[in-house]
Amino acid sequence: MLNAGDPAPDIDAPNQHGETVAPDIDAPTVVYFYVEDGTPGCSTQADQFSREADAYEDAGVTVYGVSTDDIDSHWEFAEREGTDYDLLADPDGDLCTAFGVPRDHDGRAERTTFVLADGEIQRVYTGVSADGHARDVLMDMLDDGLVSL
C-alpha cells in the first residue's frame, strides 16, 4: 500500500455517468475506497461526504469515491444516496492496484482513504470507520495546513 510521502499515482477511471475522470494529484484531493455500493457502512460514508461537500468545496478539495462496482451500480447508488461527487468504477481493480489497496476474497476493496496534494500521498487512513470519517479527514487536512477555510 502507498504511504505518506509516496508519489501519488496518475489514474483515470469512469465515473457514475460513464465519463472518464482523472483526479488532479497536485491539488488537494481525497480518494476514498469503499467496499460495495449500497451496504450500510458505504451508504453512511457516501452520505457524510455529501453532507460535507460544501466545506470540502470551500477548502478547495475534490472528493472521489472508488469501489470495484461497475458504472451502472455507481449510478444507482449515487442516485439513491444523492451523491454529487464522482464515484469511480474499478471493476478490474486497477485503481486498487495503483494505490496498493488490499481486496477481499470477492475482490472488493478494503475501506481505505488517501489524501493527495502536491503530487504526493499526504495521509493514509486504513481500517476506516465510516461514521464521522468525512469530517475527520477534512479536519486533519486543515490541521496539516493543506487547506484552509
N, C-alpha and C positions, 0 to 999 in steps of 0.2 A: 504494500500500500504506500502511496505517496505520503510524504511527511512535510511538515512546515519547513520552508526553505527550498524545497524541490521546485524545479521549473514546472509551471502549470502546463498540462498538455493542450495542444491545439486540437479542438474537437468540433465536430458538427454532427447534427442528427435532426431528423424530422420532429416537429412539434405536433401537438394535438390537431392542428389544421393541415398537416401534411407539408408544411413549409420547412425547408432546411434552414436551421438556425446554427450559427457559430458564435458562442459566447466570446465577448471581448475579455481576454485574460489579463489585460493591462488595467482595466477599470475594476473597481470594487464589485465583486461578483460572489454570489452564493450558489453552489451546486450541491443540492441535497439528493442523495439516493434513497429511495424508499422501496419497500418490499413489493407491494402489489396494489393496483387500483381498487378502491372500494373496501379495503379492510378497515376496521375501526381506527387503528393507530394511524394509518396513512391518511384517512379522512380527517382526523384531528390535525395532523401535521399540515395538510393542504389548507384546511380552514384557517389555521392560525397564521400561516404565511400570507394568506389572502387578507386577513384582518390587519396584519402589519404592513400591507402593501404600500399605503401612503407614507408611512415612516421610512420604509426602505427607499421609496422613490425620492423622498425629501433628502435622504442621505446620499443619493446617487448610486444606490446599489441595485443591481439586477439579480433576480432570483430565478433559478431553473430547478425544476424537479425532474428526476430521472428514475425510471424503473424499466424493467425488462418487458413490460407490456407493450403492445403494438399501438399504432396511431389511433385505430378505432376505439380501443379500450380507453386510451387517454382522452379522446374527445368526449366519450360518455362520462367519464369521471370528472373532467373539467366542467362539463355542463351541469352535472348533478351537484358538484361542490361549489360552483360559482367561481372557479379558479380562472384568474385573468392573466397569470404569468405563464410562461412556456413550460410545458411538460414534455420532456424529450423522450422519444421512444428508442429503446435499446434492446430489441428482442434478440439480437445476436450476442449481446454482452460486450460490444466493442468499447463502450464508454466505461463499463465496469473494469475492463482490462486496462484501459488507458490510465485510470486512477488507481488501479490495484484493489478495487473493492471486492471483497470476498462474496461469493454467491453460495446459496444453499444447494442441497441435492436436486432441487427442482429448477435451479438456475436463477432464482430470484436474488436480487442484491440485498446485502445487509444494510440496515439503516445507518448511513454514514453521510456526514456533511463536510464540505470543503469550502473555505473562504479563500478567494483568489484576489490578487491585486498585484500590480507591477510585474506581471508575468510569472508570479510565484504562488505557491501554496502558502497562505499566511497562517491558517489554522486548520486542524482536522478534528472532527468530532466522531467518535466511534461509540457504539452501544447507546445510541441516542434514544432518549425518551421523548416521544412525540409531543406530549403536553408541555407547553412552555418553551419549547426549543426555538421557535421563530424569534421570540422576544430575547432569549438568551444570546443568540448569535448576533443580533443587532447591537445589544448592549456590549458584547465583547468587542465588536468592530469599533464602537465608539471609544471604549476603554483603551484599545490598542492604537487609537489615533488614525485608523484607516479612513474614517468618515467623521463627519460632524453634522449636527442638526441645527 
